[in-house]
Amino acid sequence: RVSEPPNAYDFGQTINALNASKDKAACADLLTATDPKTLPVLLSNKLEGEILLIFIQSLERYIAGKDPGLAYQHLFYLSKAERFKVVLALLSKNEKEEVQQLFDLLSESQSDQYSLEDLESLKKVYEL
């Protein structure tokens, strides 16, 4: 059982360990336990391409199908993190396609937490 780390340092340590092991299920557990609004603070200035990708993959594989609203909230607050624009600019074509797949999945889902207009607006933030 994963709980939300109390601070940016612990969050960073947990993310680095999950990223090293490529454990997307455990990353999904971490994201489920973490309040999306706290992501920018917990990530601090440590957002990197690999971290963005494991978040995207975990959201797509484990969260979007069960709780599309939570997946949307994480995408929204992830875009507010320091270094987001830099990391986004460095994504490869294939990596951008993974992000697109998550947005496609969310657009097929219904949630009272976002409208299709909200989703389209967020897609622009992700430069899709």
C-alpha positions in Angstrom: 0.0 0.0 0.0 1.5 3.3 -1.1 0.7 6.6 0.7 1.4 10.1 -0.4 5.0 11.1 0.6 5.1 13.9 3.1 7.5 16.1 1.2 9.2 16.8 -2.2 12.4 14.9 -1.1 10.5 11.7 -0.2 8.3 12.0 -3.3 11.4 12.3 -5.5 13.1 9.3 -3.8 9.9 7.2 -4.4 9.6 8.3 -8.0 13.2 7.6 -8.7 12.9 4.1 -7.3 9.7 3.4 -9.2 11.3 4.8 -12.4 14.4 2.7 -12.0 12.3 -0.5 -11.6 9.8 0.7 -14.3 7.0 -0.3 -11.9 4.0 1.3 -13.5 1.5 -0.4 -11.2 3.2 0.9 -8.1 3.5 4.4 -9.7 -0.3 4.2 -10.3 -0.7 3.4 -6.6 1.4 6.4 -5.7 -0.6 8.7 -8.1 -3.9 7.4 -6.7 -2.7 8.1 -3.1 -1.4 11.6 -4.1 -3.7 14.6 -4.2 -3.2 15.9 -7.8 -3.1 19.5 -6.5 0.1 18.7 -4.6 2.0 17.4 -7.7 3.7 20.7 -8.6 5.0 21.1 -5.1 6.0 17.5 -4.6 7.8 17.4 -8.0 9.5 20.7 -7.1 12.0 21.3 -9.9 12.7 17.6 -10.5 10.3 16.8 -13.4 12.2 15.0 -16.2 11.1 13.2 -19.4 11.3 9.7 -17.9 9.2 10.8 -14.9 6.6 12.4 -17.1 6.4 9.2 -19.2 6.1 6.8 -16.3 3.2 9.1 -15.0 1.6 9.0 -18.4 1.9 5.3 -18.8 0.7 4.6 -15.3 -2.3 6.9 -15.8 -3.1 5.3 -19.1 -2.8 1.6 -18.0 -4.1 1.7 -14.4 -6.1 4.8 -13.6 -7.8 6.3 -16.7 -10.1 3.3 -17.2 -11.2 3.2 -13.5 -11.2 6.9 -12.7 -10.8 9.2 -15.7 -11.5 12.2 -13.5 -8.4 11.5 -11.4 -6.3 10.9 -14.5 -7.5 14.3 -15.9 -6.7 16.0 -12.6 -3.2 14.6 -12.6 -2.6 15.7 -16.2 -3.9 19.2 -15.3 -1.7 19.7 -12.3 1.3 18.0 -13.9 1.2 20.7 -16.5 1.6 23.3 -13.7 4.9 21.7 -12.5 8.2 23.5 -12.8 10.1 22.4 -16.0 6.9 21.1 -17.6 7.4 23.1 -20.8 11.1 22.1 -21.1 10.3 18.4 -20.6 7.5 18.5 -23.1 9.7 20.1 -25.7 12.2 17.3 -25.4 9.7 14.4 -25.8 10.2 12.3 -28.9 7.5 11.7 -31.5 6.7 8.2 -30.0 6.6 9.7 -26.5 4.1 12.4 -27.7 2.0 9.6 -29.2 1.8 8.0 -25.8 0.5 11.2 -24.3 -2.0 11.4 -27.2 -3.2 7.9 -26.4 -4.0 8.9 -22.8 -6.0 11.9 -24.1 -7.8 9.7 -26.5 -8.7 7.3 -23.7 -10.0 10.2 -21.6 -12.1 11.6 -24.5 -13.8 8.2 -24.8 -14.6 8.2 -21.0 -17.2 10.2 -19.1 -16.4 12.1 -16.0 -18.1 14.9 -14.1 -14.6 16.3 -13.4 -14.0 17.5 -17.0 -15.8 18.3 -20.1 -14.6 17.6 -23.7 -13.8 21.3 -23.9 -11.6 21.1 -20.8 -9.8 18.1 -22.4 -9.3 19.9 -25.7 -7.9 22.9 -23.8 -5.5 20.7 -21.8 -4.4 19.0 -25.0 -3.2 22.4 -26.3 -1.2 22.8 -23.1 0.4 19.4 -23.9 1.0 20.7 -27.5 -1.1 18.0 -29.1 
